[in-house]
Amino acid sequence: MIHIEVQSQREAVFAERMFRYSAQIFDRERRPVVSLAVLGDEDLTWRPDRFGYALWGCELVLRFPTVKLRDLDPAVLEVTRNPFAVLTLLHRDAQETRGNPPERLRRKVLRYRALLRHGYSASDVRSLLRLMEHLLRLDPELANQALEQMRQVEVEETGMDTFVTSFEEIGEARGRIEGQRDLITRLLSRKVGALAPELQAHVIALSPDQLLSLSEVLLDFTSQADLITWLNQHARTSDA
């Protein structure tokens, strides 16, 4: 069994918690447990790697490997295609630009350009874009500037502005069902061409949750046949 803890703040009882969770997993599964710690804090001196005690000749110790994100070389992370390398860079950008919004905006646009150049799948780009928005938060004015610059980066790198546009528009449409239906229909038309009336009616009839699921995959469609296949599969799932 593999037990991973990600810790972003110094915590006095962290090593003890690693021991407790590891012991509970072993007690439940009765299998060997490998406990690993990812330390995302900014204190270079804090490096917990064990917990134990000895009493009356009885000794118990858990030693666990740790990785300190601050130890990783940014130059190496920047050329690594593993999406977790991008996430680590975004995490460090958030720490290093705290209280410096202009620099955060600059890095956000820079990271987005690098993300596109790595050639990730559409689903990975969307996931990393959501994480980027969460980690590199900006006030509304700078956020709008960042989106405009990121949209321009998309056009320069891919010839389209699909990801940022759909991310921004879908986010604004949440909670407004009619607006969401209209948005999805427009995005589909941009991706696969104008929809026939019966196909458009099928999309409009989807529930809010179904529309959200469709919004997550529509950027991967290359033709209306992809949309029809998705709708048929979805209908079968819903009927079941």
Phi and psi in degrees as a GROMACS rama.xvg file:
@    title "Ramachandran Plot"
@    xaxis  label "Phi"
@    yaxis  label "Psi"
@TYPE xy
-111.812  123.957  ILE-2
-117.386  116.764  HIS-3
-119.534  130.913  ILE-4
-118.066  129.601  GLU-5
-107.545  119.632  VAL-6
-125.046  122.323  GLN-7
-107.892  -0.881621  SER-8
-135.012  147.226  GLN-9
-62.6728  134.427  ARG-10
-140.896  125.22  GLU-11
-62.1516  -34.6542  ALA-12
-100.547  17.9678  VAL-13
-61.6531  -46.9112  PHE-14
-61.957  -39.4315  ALA-15
-63.6077  -39.4806  GLU-16
-65.4651  -38.8776  ARG-17
-56.8466  -43.6392  MET-18
-64.3865  -46.5036  PHE-19
-61.1326  -45.9364  ARG-20
-66.0974  -40.7042  TYR-21
-62.4458  -43.9376  SER-22
-65.0734  -38.903  ALA-23
-66.6372  -37.7962  GLN-24
-65.4744  -43.5674  ILE-25
-63.1715  -41.7281  PHE-26
-62.073  -37.474  ASP-27
-79.1445  -41.92  ARG-28
-97.6476  -20.75  GLU-29
53.0736  45.2667  ARG-30
-134.981  157.453  ARG-31
-59.8601  142.242  PRO-32
-119.933  128.378  VAL-33
-103.485  114.484  VAL-34
-101.143  128.621  SER-35
-128.288  143.672  LEU-36
-122.222  132.765  ALA-37
-110.964  115.004  VAL-38
-102.813  111.27  LEU-39
-104.733  14.1082  GLY-40
-78.6073  176.76  ASP-41
-103.919  1.54584  GLU-42
-89.9853  104.523  ASP-43
-67.8237  -16.9453  LEU-44
-89.1139  -12.944  THR-45
-90.0882  110.22  TRP-46
-141.761  66.2419  ARG-47
-64.4237  136.071  PRO-48
-144.363  8.76257  ASP-49
-162.436  157.062  ARG-50
-145.807  139.357  PHE-51
-175.926  178.627  GLY-52
-157.781  159.956  TYR-53
-136.698  132.275  ALA-54
-153.634  123.367  LEU-55
56.7846  39.2656  TRP-56
84.1252  -3.53226  GLY-57
-99.4262  126.923  CYS-58
-128.643  136.354  GLU-59
-137.88  127.044  LEU-60
-139.994  135.241  VAL-61
-115.232  120.724  LEU-62
-108.869  132.119  ARG-63
-131.998  139.485  PHE-64
-67.6995  146.404  PRO-65
-131.132  153.247  THR-66
-126.101  129.547  VAL-67
-99.2517  116.122  LYS-68
-60.6291  -29.7153  LEU-69
-68.5274  -17.355  ARG-70
-80.8731  -18.7176  ASP-71
-74.2701  138.77  LEU-72
-77.4843  116.791  ASP-73
-56.4601  -34.8569  PRO-74
-62.523  -36.1098  ALA-75
-72.8321  -42.7671  VAL-76
-60.8593  -36.7258  LEU-77
-67.641  -23.3449  GLU-78
-104.884  5.9885  VAL-79
-94.1617  132.308  THR-80
-82.4714  -12.477  ARG-81
-58.5553  124.581  ASN-82
-57.031  -26.5201  PRO-83
-68.0834  -24.0955  PHE-84
-66.073  -41.6111  ALA-85
-62.9903  -44.4212  VAL-86
-60.651  -40.5363  LEU-87
-64.0239  -41.6498  THR-88
-63.4607  -41.9415  LEU-89
-63.1909  -40.0681  LEU-90
-61.7532  -44.5699  HIS-91
-69.127  -36.3941  ARG-92
-59.637  -42.1145  ASP-93
-61.5103  -40.405  ALA-94
-68.2784  -44.9256  GLN-95
-77.2276  -17.8531  GLU-96
-107.939  11.3779  THR-97
-60.079  123.635  ARG-98
83.0364  7.68083  GLY-99
-134.347  72.0314  ASN-100
-55.3486  -42.485  PRO-101
-59.2397  -41.2191  PRO-102
-68.1891  -36.0908  GLU-103
-62.9354  -41.9832  ARG-104
-60.8355  -44.9804  LEU-105
-60.6162  -45.6407  ARG-106
-68.67  -34.8869  ARG-107
-60.6602  -46.1016  LYS-108
-67.2345  -40.6779  VAL-109
-61.4862  -44.5578  LEU-110
-66.156  -35.1212  ARG-111
-67.8952  -39.2436  TYR-112
-62.0617  -44.7998  ARG-113
-63.6615  -38.2876  ALA-114
-59.6732  -45.1762  LEU-115
-66.0872  -35.9263  LEU-116
-71.7506  -20.4211  ARG-117
-73.4355  -14.7219  HIS-118
74.4951  34.2224  GLY-119
-67.8038  161.587  TYR-120
-67.6606  163.284  SER-121
-59.5872  -39.7039  ALA-122
-66.9562  -38.1115  SER-123
-67.5261  -39.3125  ASP-124
-60.9231  -44.8765  VAL-125
-62.5243  -42.8576  ARG-126
-63.7695  -45.0799  SER-127
-68.597  -31.8349  LEU-128
-66.2405  -40.7689  LEU-129
-62.9036  -42.7347  ARG-130
-64.8263  -38.8649  LEU-131
-60.6145  -44.0296  MET-132
-63.1047  -34.3866  GLU-133
-73.9554  -42.3833  HIS-134
-81.6989  -38.2614  LEU-135
-106.627  63.0272  LEU-136
-69.8541  143.348  ARG-137
-133.651  160.179  LEU-138
-67.9533  161.755  ASP-139
-52.4882  -40.6077  PRO-140
-65.804  -48.0882  GLU-141
-70.347  -31.8406  LEU-142
-62.4107  -40.0142  ALA-143
-66.3676  -39.7556  ASN-144
-62.1666  -41.8332  GLN-145
-62.332  -43.4199  ALA-146
-63.0313  -39.7422  LEU-147
-64.4765  -43.8713  GLU-148
-67.4929  -37.6871  GLN-149
-67.1567  -36.6037  MET-150
-63.6005  -40.6451  ARG-151
-65.9489  -38.8511  GLN-152
-60.7347  -41.7763  VAL-153
-59.2466  -45.1042  GLU-154
-62.1295  -42.3081  VAL-155
-65.7963  -39.6885  GLU-156
-88.4052  -32.4415  GLU-157
-124.107  -12.4906  THR-158
83.0561  2.21713  GLY-159
-135.035  169.562  MET-160
-127.026  37.1251  ASP-161
-67.2136  -49.9775  THR-162
-63.3372  -53.5422  PHE-163
-64.5859  -43.0885  VAL-164
-60.6883  -49.2348  THR-165
-67.3281  -38.61  SER-166
-60.5198  -47.6522  PHE-167
-65.0745  -47.1448  GLU-168
-69.9546  -41.3507  GLU-169
-64.2589  -38.8707  ILE-170
-62.0413  -41.056  GLY-171
-69.5378  -26.9174  GLU-172
-83.9217  -11.2872  ALA-173
-60.5789  137.428  ARG-174
85.5759  -9.28247  GLY-175
-119.718  92.1357  ARG-176
-59.8756  -47.709  ILE-177
-63.8447  -41.3823  GLU-178
-63.51  -36.1742  GLY-179
-66.4023  -42.4601  GLN-180
-60.8561  -43.6943  ARG-181
-64.0098  -40.8361  ASP-182
-62.5781  -47.688  LEU-183
-61.2133  -41.6612  ILE-184
-62.28  -42.325  THR-185
-66.7439  -41.2887  ARG-186
-64.8999  -39.217  LEU-187
-63.0411  -41.58  LEU-188
-62.233  -37.0967  SER-189
-68.1102  -34.3578  ARG-190
-83.3684  -43.2278  LYS-191
-123.704  5.56494  VAL-192
96.3652  166.728  GLY-193
-56.6644  134.499  ALA-194
-85.5931  140.658  LEU-195
-64.7107  152.303  ALA-196
-52.9712  -42.6533  PRO-197
-68.6834  -33.6611  GLU-198
-71.6096  -40.2089  LEU-199
-63.148  -39.8759  GLN-200
-63.0849  -36.9832  ALA-201
-63.1841  -41.9136  HIS-202
-66.3426  -45.0589  VAL-203
-61.8202  -29.3051  ILE-204
-77.3602  -8.68577  ALA-205
-66.4837  150.315  LEU-206
-74.7729  165.902  SER-207
-55.9819  -42.3795  PRO-208
-65.8104  -38.4566  ASP-209
-66.1588  -39.4561  GLN-210
-63.0505  -40.0343  LEU-211
-63.0899  -42.7603  LEU-212
-61.5992  -41.1835  SER-213
-64.5925  -39.5756  LEU-214
-62.6678  -27.0788  SER-215
-75.9513  -20.1699  GLU-216
-116.065  -13.9356  VAL-217
-63.2857  -25.6775  LEU-218
-68.1062  -16.6068  LEU-219
-87.3599  -10.9669  ASP-220
-69.7807  142.725  PHE-221
-117.357  -12.0277  THR-222
-155.335  167.904  SER-223
-66.1871  -23.4171  GLN-224
-62.1022  -35.8668  ALA-225
-63.5449  -42.2572  ASP-226
-63.7987  -45.191  LEU-227
-62.3332  -41.681  ILE-228
-61.0487  -44.3957  THR-229
-62.4727  -44.7864  TRP-230
-63.201  -41.3192  LEU-231
-64.3826  -43.581  ASN-232
-64.9116  -39.5939  GLN-233
-66.4052  -40.6685  HIS-234
-62.3008  -41.0697  ALA-235
-64.9422  -40.3442  ARG-236
-64.1226  -42.7692  THR-237
-64.309  -42.3056  SER-238
-63.9647  -36.5452  ASP-239
